[in-house]
Amino acid sequence: MARKQIRAAFDPIEDVASFRSPNARANPSRRARTELEFDEPTILGALFGQFDANLVLIENRLGVYISARGNRILIEGNEDNVARAREVLQGMHSRLLSGQEVDAGAVESLIAMSVEPTLEGIITGDEAHPPIMIRTRGKTIVPRSPTQIDYMRALTRNDVIFALGPAGTGKTYIAVAQAVSQLITGSVKRLILSRPAVEAGEKLGFLPGDMKDKVDPYLRPLYDALYDCMPPEQVERRLANGEIEVAPIAFMRGRTLADAFVILDEAQNTTAAQMKMFLTRFGMNSRMVICGDPKQVDLPGGIAASGLNDAVVRLEGVEGIATVRFKGSDVVRHPIVGRIVEAYEGKDPE
């Protein structure tokens, strides 16, 4: 569907379009008002949310007042927050026009990204810059936090990417989506997903079954992302013919991974020797993504420091290698997850 123009009428005294100027930001107490008019009445229900829930969420998060009458929305409040609210609504509108859903999580992510001066351009793109998104047969993934923007860019520009940060920031999911996209387009021939088989503080004992049955519990998050980005029958077929391989890191020794998109998840639970072994498997026309949370190391006692931390210290700044660091504010699950992460990252209890 072709994107239609959103008409914005500004208060003649407070022009919201000028909010980005240094002079405007120097006086954050100024009040402003702007009005948006949308031309597509069929999507207003999804835009506003049930009982205007999306508008209420924006009001609560940005401290503005929003009034909706028909296809017109009036936003009032602090000038900077009014400008952000306007960008969030335009971003929601753009997503709906492109066929994407807008739920509370999407609204939260747009609010988080509204500090970016080019939010709408990032989502919709323009003639000079294509939109930042990953297309798979399952869905289209767009960035849901400012750091995800940097991450998606790094995934297309660098050979080796370290993605560091807490759970719920999209590190593994976005990497799998990018891998699936490249597998579908033929730019790589194989997708290899790996992680160390380390238990998170528990002793599970003997696991029955063959090797696949034994390692599958450790690799379930990778399977979940795969099935979300690709129809189940295609996942099963590609697993059967070897186009998609899921294996513990121990199975990587002695191999050269060429024409492949390789993802190592939970990398904080590798030793330095394992990480060196894994990184040196890199082959021609390949890309590696190493995901992990340096603050959640589950290595058993007596083992030296995490191989992930060691590798980042050694390799950060090397040409062709990028490091993307996520924070608690980048969590894209329920907002309370982000607050929990930030609480645990704060001062330790006495």
MARKE-596467 format. One record per residue (C-alpha): x, y, z; residue number from 1. Coordinates in Angstrom, 1 decimal, padded with zeros to 4 digits. Layout:
% residues N
<pt x="X" y="Y" z="Z" num="NUM"/>
...
This chain:
% residues 350
<pt x="000.0" y="000.0" z="000.0" num="1"/>
<pt x="001.3" y="003.4" z="-000.9" num="2"/>
<pt x="002.1" y="005.6" z="002.0" num="3"/>
<pt x="-000.3" y="008.5" z="002.3" num="4"/>
<pt x="000.6" y="011.9" z="003.6" num="5"/>
<pt x="-000.1" y="012.7" z="007.3" num="6"/>
<pt x="-001.2" y="016.3" z="007.6" num="7"/>
<pt x="000.0" y="018.2" z="010.6" num="8"/>
<pt x="-001.4" y="021.5" z="011.7" num="9"/>
<pt x="000.8" y="023.5" z="014.1" num="10"/>
<pt x="-000.1" y="026.1" z="016.7" num="11"/>
<pt x="001.0" y="029.4" z="015.2" num="12"/>
<pt x="003.0" y="030.3" z="018.3" num="13"/>
<pt x="004.7" y="027.0" z="019.0" num="14"/>
<pt x="005.9" y="025.3" z="015.8" num="15"/>
<pt x="006.7" y="021.7" z="016.8" num="16"/>
<pt x="008.9" y="021.3" z="013.7" num="17"/>
<pt x="011.5" y="023.6" z="015.3" num="18"/>
<pt x="011.8" y="021.6" z="018.6" num="19"/>
<pt x="015.0" y="019.9" z="017.4" num="20"/>
<pt x="016.9" y="023.2" z="017.3" num="21"/>
<pt x="019.4" y="023.9" z="020.1" num="22"/>
<pt x="017.6" y="027.1" z="021.1" num="23"/>
<pt x="014.3" y="025.2" z="021.6" num="24"/>
<pt x="016.0" y="022.5" z="023.7" num="25"/>
<pt x="017.6" y="025.2" z="025.9" num="26"/>
<pt x="014.2" y="026.0" z="027.2" num="27"/>
<pt x="012.4" y="022.7" z="028.0" num="28"/>
<pt x="009.7" y="024.4" z="030.0" num="29"/>
<pt x="008.0" y="025.9" z="027.0" num="30"/>
<pt x="004.5" y="024.5" z="026.2" num="31"/>
<pt x="003.4" y="023.5" z="022.8" num="32"/>
<pt x="000.5" y="022.1" z="020.8" num="33"/>
<pt x="000.2" y="020.2" z="017.5" num="34"/>
<pt x="-002.5" y="018.5" z="015.6" num="35"/>
<pt x="-002.3" y="015.5" z="013.3" num="36"/>
<pt x="-004.9" y="014.4" z="010.8" num="37"/>
<pt x="-004.9" y="010.9" z="009.3" num="38"/>
<pt x="-006.4" y="010.1" z="006.0" num="39"/>
<pt x="-007.0" y="006.4" z="006.5" num="40"/>
<pt x="-010.1" y="005.9" z="008.8" num="41"/>
<pt x="-009.9" y="002.1" z="008.5" num="42"/>
<pt x="-006.8" y="001.9" z="010.6" num="43"/>
<pt x="-007.7" y="004.4" z="013.3" num="44"/>
<pt x="-009.0" y="001.6" z="015.6" num="45"/>
<pt x="-005.6" y="-000.2" z="015.5" num="46"/>
<pt x="-003.8" y="003.1" z="015.8" num="47"/>
<pt x="-005.7" y="004.3" z="018.9" num="48"/>
<pt x="-005.9" y="000.8" z="020.5" num="49"/>
<pt x="-008.9" y="-000.7" z="022.4" num="50"/>
<pt x="-010.4" y="002.1" z="024.5" num="51"/>
<pt x="-007.6" y="004.4" z="023.2" num="52"/>
<pt x="-005.1" y="002.3" z="025.1" num="53"/>
<pt x="-002.2" y="003.2" z="022.8" num="54"/>
<pt x="-002.9" y="006.9" z="023.2" num="55"/>
<pt x="-003.1" y="006.5" z="027.0" num="56"/>
<pt x="000.2" y="004.7" z="027.0" num="57"/>
<pt x="001.9" y="007.6" z="025.1" num="58"/>
<pt x="000.3" y="010.1" z="027.5" num="59"/>
<pt x="001.6" y="008.2" z="030.5" num="60"/>
<pt x="005.1" y="007.6" z="029.1" num="61"/>
<pt x="005.7" y="011.1" z="027.7" num="62"/>
<pt x="003.6" y="013.3" z="030.1" num="63"/>
<pt x="001.5" y="014.8" z="027.3" num="64"/>
<pt x="-002.3" y="015.3" z="026.8" num="65"/>
<pt x="-003.8" y="013.6" z="023.7" num="66"/>
<pt x="-007.3" y="014.3" z="022.5" num="67"/>
<pt x="-008.7" y="012.3" z="019.5" num="68"/>
<pt x="-011.7" y="013.5" z="017.5" num="69"/>
<pt x="-012.5" y="011.5" z="014.5" num="70"/>
<pt x="-009.3" y="011.3" z="012.4" num="71"/>
<pt x="-007.7" y="014.3" z="014.1" num="72"/>
<pt x="-005.4" y="014.1" z="017.1" num="73"/>
<pt x="-004.4" y="017.0" z="019.3" num="74"/>
<pt x="-001.2" y="016.8" z="021.4" num="75"/>
<pt x="-000.4" y="019.3" z="024.1" num="76"/>
<pt x="002.4" y="019.5" z="026.7" num="77"/>
<pt x="006.1" y="020.1" z="027.0" num="78"/>
<pt x="007.4" y="021.0" z="023.5" num="79"/>
<pt x="010.0" y="018.3" z="023.4" num="80"/>
<pt x="007.6" y="015.6" z="024.5" num="81"/>
<pt x="005.0" y="016.8" z="022.1" num="82"/>
<pt x="007.5" y="016.4" z="019.3" num="83"/>
<pt x="008.3" y="012.9" z="020.5" num="84"/>
<pt x="004.6" y="012.0" z="020.8" num="85"/>
<pt x="004.0" y="013.2" z="017.2" num="86"/>
<pt x="006.9" y="011.0" z="015.9" num="87"/>
<pt x="005.6" y="008.0" z="017.8" num="88"/>
<pt x="002.1" y="008.4" z="016.3" num="89"/>
<pt x="003.6" y="008.8" z="012.8" num="90"/>
<pt x="005.7" y="005.7" z="013.4" num="91"/>
<pt x="002.7" y="003.7" z="014.5" num="92"/>
<pt x="000.8" y="005.0" z="011.4" num="93"/>
<pt x="003.7" y="003.9" z="009.1" num="94"/>
<pt x="003.8" y="000.4" z="010.7" num="95"/>
<pt x="000.1" y="-000.1" z="010.2" num="96"/>
<pt x="000.3" y="001.0" z="006.6" num="97"/>
<pt x="003.1" y="-001.5" z="005.9" num="98"/>
<pt x="000.9" y="-004.3" z="007.3" num="99"/>
<pt x="002.6" y="-004.6" z="010.7" num="100"/>
<pt x="000.8" y="-004.9" z="014.0" num="101"/>
<pt x="000.9" y="-002.2" z="016.6" num="102"/>
<pt x="000.6" y="-003.6" z="020.1" num="103"/>
<pt x="001.7" y="-002.2" z="023.5" num="104"/>
<pt x="005.2" y="-003.5" z="022.9" num="105"/>
<pt x="005.5" y="-001.8" z="019.6" num="106"/>
<pt x="004.3" y="001.5" z="021.1" num="107"/>
<pt x="006.9" y="001.2" z="023.9" num="108"/>
<pt x="009.6" y="000.6" z="021.4" num="109"/>
<pt x="008.6" y="003.6" z="019.4" num="110"/>
<pt x="008.6" y="005.7" z="022.5" num="111"/>
<pt x="012.1" y="004.5" z="023.3" num="112"/>
<pt x="013.3" y="005.3" z="019.8" num="113"/>
<pt x="011.7" y="008.7" z="019.7" num="114"/>
<pt x="014.9" y="010.2" z="021.0" num="115"/>
<pt x="016.3" y="009.5" z="017.5" num="116"/>
<pt x="015.8" y="012.6" z="015.3" num="117"/>
<pt x="015.0" y="010.4" z="012.2" num="118"/>
<pt x="012.6" y="007.9" z="013.8" num="119"/>
<pt x="010.1" y="008.0" z="010.9" num="120"/>
<pt x="012.8" y="007.7" z="008.3" num="121"/>
<pt x="014.3" y="004.7" z="010.0" num="122"/>
<pt x="011.0" y="002.9" z="009.9" num="123"/>
<pt x="009.7" y="004.0" z="006.5" num="124"/>
<pt x="012.9" y="004.9" z="004.7" num="125"/>
<pt x="013.3" y="007.4" z="001.9" num="126"/>
<pt x="014.9" y="007.7" z="-001.6" num="127"/>
<pt x="018.4" y="008.0" z="-000.2" num="128"/>
<pt x="018.2" y="005.5" z="002.7" num="129"/>
<pt x="016.2" y="002.2" z="002.7" num="130"/>
<pt x="014.2" y="001.3" z="005.8" num="131"/>
<pt x="016.0" y="-000.7" z="008.5" num="132"/>
<pt x="014.2" y="-004.0" z="008.6" num="133"/>
<pt x="014.6" y="-007.7" z="008.1" num="134"/>
<pt x="012.2" y="-009.6" z="005.9" num="135"/>
<pt x="011.6" y="-013.3" z="006.4" num="136"/>
<pt x="008.8" y="-015.6" z="005.2" num="137"/>
<pt x="007.4" y="-015.5" z="008.7" num="138"/>
<pt x="007.4" y="-011.8" z="009.4" num="139"/>
<pt x="009.1" y="-008.5" z="008.9" num="140"/>
<pt x="011.2" y="-007.4" z="011.8" num="141"/>
<pt x="011.9" y="-003.7" z="012.4" num="142"/>
<pt x="014.0" y="-002.2" z="015.2" num="143"/>
<pt x="012.3" y="-001.8" z="018.6" num="144"/>
<pt x="015.0" y="000.1" z="020.4" num="145"/>
<pt x="017.8" y="002.6" z="019.5" num="146"/>
<pt x="020.5" y="-000.1" z="020.0" num="147"/>
<pt x="018.6" y="-002.5" z="017.8" num="148"/>
<pt x="019.0" y="000.1" z="015.0" num="149"/>
<pt x="022.8" y="-000.1" z="015.4" num="150"/>
<pt x="022.7" y="-003.9" z="015.7" num="151"/>
<pt x="020.7" y="-004.3" z="012.4" num="152"/>
<pt x="023.2" y="-002.1" z="010.7" num="153"/>
<pt x="026.1" y="-004.0" z="012.1" num="154"/>
<pt x="024.6" y="-007.3" z="010.9" num="155"/>
<pt x="024.8" y="-006.1" z="007.3" num="156"/>
<pt x="028.2" y="-004.4" z="007.5" num="157"/>
<pt x="030.5" y="-006.5" z="009.6" num="158"/>
<pt x="031.9" y="-010.1" z="009.4" num="159"/>
<pt x="031.9" y="-010.8" z="013.2" num="160"/>
<pt x="029.4" y="-009.1" z="015.6" num="161"/>
<pt x="029.5" y="-009.4" z="019.4" num="162"/>
<pt x="026.0" y="-008.6" z="020.8" num="163"/>
<pt x="026.3" y="-008.1" z="024.5" num="164"/>
<pt x="023.5" y="-007.3" z="027.0" num="165"/>
<pt x="020.7" y="-008.6" z="029.2" num="166"/>
<pt x="017.9" y="-011.0" z="028.2" num="167"/>
<pt x="015.0" y="-009.7" z="026.3" num="168"/>
<pt x="016.9" y="-007.1" z="024.1" num="169"/>
<pt x="016.5" y="-009.1" z="020.9" num="170"/>
<pt x="020.1" y="-010.2" z="020.5" num="171"/>
<pt x="019.5" y="-013.7" z="019.4" num="172"/>
<pt x="016.1" y="-013.2" z="017.8" num="173"/>
<pt x="017.4" y="-010.5" z="015.4" num="174"/>
<pt x="020.5" y="-012.5" z="014.6" num="175"/>
<pt x="018.3" y="-015.6" z="013.7" num="176"/>
<pt x="016.0" y="-013.4" z="011.6" num="177"/>
<pt x="019.0" y="-011.9" z="009.7" num="178"/>
<pt x="020.4" y="-015.4" z="009.2" num="179"/>
<pt x="017.0" y="-016.7" z="007.9" num="180"/>
<pt x="016.7" y="-013.8" z="005.5" num="181"/>
<pt x="020.1" y="-014.4" z="004.0" num="182"/>
<pt x="019.5" y="-018.2" z="003.8" num="183"/>
<pt x="016.2" y="-017.5" z="001.9" num="184"/>
<pt x="017.9" y="-015.1" z="-000.5" num="185"/>
<pt x="020.8" y="-017.4" z="-001.2" num="186"/>
<pt x="023.5" y="-015.1" z="000.1" num="187"/>
<pt x="024.6" y="-018.0" z="002.4" num="188"/>
<pt x="024.1" y="-021.7" z="002.0" num="189"/>
<pt x="023.9" y="-022.8" z="005.6" num="190"/>
<pt x="022.7" y="-021.5" z="008.9" num="191"/>
<pt x="024.6" y="-022.8" z="011.9" num="192"/>
<pt x="023.2" y="-022.2" z="015.4" num="193"/>
<pt x="025.3" y="-023.2" z="018.4" num="194"/>
<pt x="025.6" y="-022.6" z="022.1" num="195"/>
<pt x="027.6" y="-024.2" z="025.0" num="196"/>
<pt x="025.7" y="-027.0" z="026.8" num="197"/>
<pt x="026.0" y="-025.4" z="030.3" num="198"/>
<pt x="023.2" y="-025.7" z="032.8" num="199"/>
<pt x="022.0" y="-022.4" z="034.4" num="200"/>
<pt x="022.8" y="-023.2" z="038.0" num="201"/>
<pt x="021.0" y="-026.6" z="037.9" num="202"/>
<pt x="022.0" y="-030.2" z="037.7" num="203"/>
<pt x="019.7" y="-032.0" z="035.3" num="204"/>
<pt x="021.4" y="-035.3" z="035.5" num="205"/>
<pt x="021.2" y="-037.9" z="032.7" num="206"/>
<pt x="019.1" y="-037.0" z="029.7" num="207"/>
<pt x="017.6" y="-039.9" z="027.7" num="208"/>
<pt x="017.6" y="-040.2" z="023.9" num="209"/>
<pt x="020.1" y="-039.8" z="021.1" num="210"/>
<pt x="022.5" y="-036.8" z="020.7" num="211"/>
<pt x="019.8" y="-034.5" z="019.3" num="212"/>
<pt x="017.5" y="-035.3" z="022.2" num="213"/>
<pt x="020.2" y="-034.6" z="024.7" num="214"/>
<pt x="021.2" y="-031.1" z="023.3" num="215"/>
<pt x="017.8" y="-029.9" z="022.2" num="216"/>
<pt x="016.8" y="-028.6" z="025.7" num="217"/>
<pt x="019.8" y="-026.2" z="025.6" num="218"/>
<pt x="019.0" y="-025.0" z="022.1" num="219"/>
<pt x="015.3" y="-024.5" z="022.5" num="220"/>
<pt x="015.5" y="-020.6" z="022.3" num="221"/>
<pt x="017.2" y="-020.9" z="018.9" num="222"/>
<pt x="014.5" y="-023.2" z="017.7" num="223"/>
<pt x="011.8" y="-020.9" z="018.9" num="224"/>
<pt x="013.3" y="-018.0" z="016.9" num="225"/>
<pt x="013.6" y="-020.2" z="013.8" num="226"/>
<pt x="010.0" y="-021.3" z="013.9" num="227"/>
<pt x="008.9" y="-017.6" z="014.3" num="228"/>
<pt x="010.8" y="-016.5" z="011.2" num="229"/>
<pt x="010.1" y="-019.5" z="008.9" num="230"/>
<pt x="007.2" y="-021.9" z="008.3" num="231"/>
<pt x="007.6" y="-025.1" z="010.4" num="232"/>
<pt x="007.7" y="-027.4" z="007.4" num="233"/>
<pt x="010.5" y="-025.4" z="005.9" num="234"/>
<pt x="012.5" y="-025.5" z="009.2" num="235"/>
<pt x="012.1" y="-029.3" z="009.4" num="236"/>
<pt x="013.1" y="-029.7" z="005.7" num="237"/>
<pt x="016.1" y="-027.5" z="006.0" num="238"/>
<pt x="017.2" y="-029.2" z="009.3" num="239"/>
<pt x="016.8" y="-032.6" z="007.6" num="240"/>
<pt x="019.0" y="-031.7" z="004.5" num="241"/>
<pt x="021.6" y="-029.9" z="006.6" num="242"/>
<pt x="020.9" y="-026.3" z="005.4" num="243"/>
<pt x="020.1" y="-025.5" z="009.1" num="244"/>
<pt x="022.3" y="-027.1" z="011.7" num="245"/>
<pt x="021.9" y="-026.8" z="015.4" num="246"/>
<pt x="024.7" y="-028.1" z="017.6" num="247"/>
<pt x="026.6" y="-027.5" z="020.8" num="248"/>
<pt x="029.9" y="-025.7" z="020.5" num="249"/>
<pt x="031.9" y="-028.8" z="021.1" num="250"/>
<pt x="030.9" y="-030.0" z="017.6" num="251"/>
<pt x="032.6" y="-027.1" z="015.9" num="252"/>
<pt x="036.2" y="-028.2" z="016.5" num="253"/>
<pt x="038.1" y="-029.1" z="013.3" num="254"/>
<pt x="035.6" y="-027.5" z="011.0" num="255"/>
<pt x="035.8" y="-024.6" z="008.5" num="256"/>
<pt x="032.4" y="-022.8" z="008.3" num="257"/>
<pt x="032.3" y="-021.3" z="004.8" num="258"/>
<pt x="029.2" y="-019.8" z="003.0" num="259"/>
<pt x="027.5" y="-019.9" z="006.4" num="260"/>
<pt x="025.7" y="-017.6" z="008.8" num="261"/>
<pt x="026.9" y="-018.8" z="012.2" num="262"/>
<pt x="025.3" y="-017.8" z="015.5" num="263"/>
<pt x="026.7" y="-018.6" z="019.0" num="264"/>
<pt x="024.2" y="-018.0" z="021.7" num="265"/>
<pt x="024.8" y="-017.8" z="025.5" num="266"/>
<pt x="028.5" y="-017.1" z="024.6" num="267"/>
<pt x="029.2" y="-015.9" z="028.2" num="268"/>
<pt x="029.3" y="-019.6" z="029.1" num="269"/>
<pt x="032.2" y="-020.5" z="026.9" num="270"/>
<pt x="035.8" y="-020.7" z="028.1" num="271"/>
<pt x="038.5" y="-018.7" z="026.5" num="272"/>
<pt x="039.8" y="-021.8" z="024.7" num="273"/>
<pt x="036.3" y="-022.6" z="023.3" num="274"/>
<pt x="035.8" y="-019.1" z="022.1" num="275"/>
<pt x="039.2" y="-019.0" z="020.3" num="276"/>
<pt x="038.3" y="-022.4" z="018.7" num="277"/>
<pt x="034.9" y="-021.1" z="017.6" num="278"/>
<pt x="036.1" y="-017.8" z="016.1" num="279"/>
<pt x="038.9" y="-019.5" z="014.1" num="280"/>
<pt x="036.3" y="-021.7" z="012.4" num="281"/>
<pt x="035.4" y="-018.6" z="010.3" num="282"/>
<pt x="035.4" y="-019.3" z="006.5" num="283"/>
<pt x="034.9" y="-017.5" z="003.2" num="284"/>
<pt x="031.6" y="-015.7" z="002.6" num="285"/>
<pt x="030.5" y="-016.2" z="006.2" num="286"/>
<pt x="029.2" y="-014.1" z="009.0" num="287"/>
<pt x="029.4" y="-014.8" z="012.8" num="288"/>
<pt x="027.2" y="-013.4" z="015.5" num="289"/>
<pt x="028.2" y="-014.0" z="019.1" num="290"/>
<pt x="025.4" y="-013.3" z="021.6" num="291"/>
<pt x="025.7" y="-013.2" z="025.4" num="292"/>
<pt x="025.2" y="-011.5" z="028.7" num="293"/>
<pt x="028.6" y="-011.0" z="030.4" num="294"/>
<pt x="026.8" y="-010.5" z="033.8" num="295"/>
<pt x="025.1" y="-014.0" z="033.7" num="296"/>
<pt x="028.0" y="-016.4" z="033.6" num="297"/>
<pt x="027.0" y="-020.0" z="034.5" num="298"/>
<pt x="030.4" y="-021.7" z="034.2" num="299"/>
<pt x="031.1" y="-024.1" z="037.0" num="300"/>
<pt x="033.5" y="-023.2" z="039.7" num="301"/>
<pt x="037.2" y="-023.4" z="039.1" num="302"/>
<pt x="036.9" y="-022.4" z="035.4" num="303"/>
<pt x="038.7" y="-019.3" z="034.3" num="304"/>
<pt x="036.9" y="-016.1" z="033.2" num="305"/>
<pt x="034.3" y="-016.2" z="030.5" num="306"/>
<pt x="035.5" y="-016.6" z="026.9" num="307"/>
<pt x="033.1" y="-013.9" z="025.8" num="308"/>
<pt x="034.6" y="-011.2" z="028.0" num="309"/>
<pt x="038.1" y="-012.3" z="027.0" num="310"/>
<pt x="037.3" y="-012.2" z="023.3" num="311"/>
<pt x="035.7" y="-008.7" z="023.5" num="312"/>
<pt x="038.7" y="-007.3" z="025.3" num="313"/>
<pt x="041.1" y="-008.8" z="022.7" num="314"/>
<pt x="039.1" y="-008.1" z="019.5" num="315"/>
<pt x="037.1" y="-004.9" z="020.0" num="316"/>
<pt x="038.3" y="-002.4" z="017.4" num="317"/>
<pt x="039.7" y="-005.0" z="015.0" num="318"/>
<pt x="038.6" y="-004.3" z="011.4" num="319"/>
<pt x="035.6" y="-006.3" z="010.4" num="320"/>
<pt x="034.5" y="-006.9" z="014.0" num="321"/>
<pt x="031.7" y="-004.9" z="015.6" num="322"/>
<pt x="030.6" y="-004.8" z="019.3" num="323"/>
<pt x="027.0" y="-003.8" z="020.1" num="324"/>
<pt x="026.1" y="-003.3" z="023.8" num="325"/>
<pt x="022.5" y="-003.5" z="024.9" num="326"/>
<pt x="021.2" y="-002.0" z="028.2" num="327"/>
<pt x="018.2" y="-002.6" z="030.4" num="328"/>
<pt x="016.4" y="000.2" z="028.6" num="329"/>
<pt x="016.6" y="-001.8" z="025.4" num="330"/>
<pt x="014.5" y="-004.7" z="026.7" num="331"/>
<pt x="011.6" y="-005.2" z="024.4" num="332"/>
<pt x="009.6" y="-007.7" z="026.5" num="333"/>
<pt x="007.1" y="-006.5" z="029.0" num="334"/>
<pt x="008.3" y="-003.1" z="030.4" num="335"/>
<pt x="008.6" y="-004.6" z="033.9" num="336"/>
<pt x="011.4" y="-006.9" z="032.6" num="337"/>
<pt x="013.5" y="-003.8" z="031.7" num="338"/>
<pt x="012.9" y="-002.4" z="035.2" num="339"/>
<pt x="013.9" y="-005.8" z="036.8" num="340"/>
<pt x="017.1" y="-005.8" z="034.7" num="341"/>
<pt x="018.0" y="-002.3" z="035.7" num="342"/>
<pt x="017.4" y="-003.1" z="039.4" num="343"/>
<pt x="019.7" y="-006.1" z="039.2" num="344"/>
<pt x="022.4" y="-004.0" z="037.4" num="345"/>
<pt x="022.2" y="-001.4" z="040.2" num="346"/>
<pt x="023.8" y="-001.5" z="043.6" num="347"/>
<pt x="024.1" y="-005.0" z="045.2" num="348"/>
<pt x="021.9" y="-005.4" z="048.4" num="349"/>
<pt x="023.9" y="-005.3" z="051.6" num="350"/>
